[in-house]
């Protein structure tokens, strides 16, 4: 049974690594900031799955703790990125509103 798990888990790790690379391309290239934030979130989730599968394959329980810590760090990173994005969006909207009022006054 253990060899069956290894036969399934190693290709799954390779597939997940390829998907992380695809998400990295989307995070760099993405047309909008929202796409980039979602890609970063997906990358964090897939890395957590990779760490969990490696923990199972290597029979090292401490990797599960690392996975949980990575989950918290990934969550905080996405929250900070979202907060920065919302702040930039609000500032741009405020500038556009200010320039619109100046044109109406003239």
Buried (B, 14 or more C-beta within 10 A) or exposed (E): EEEEEEEEBEEEBEEBEEBBEBBBEBBEEBEEBEEBBBBBBBBBBBBBBBBBBBBBBEEEEEBEEBBEEBBEEBEEBBEEBBEEBEEEEEEEEEEEEEEEEEEEEE
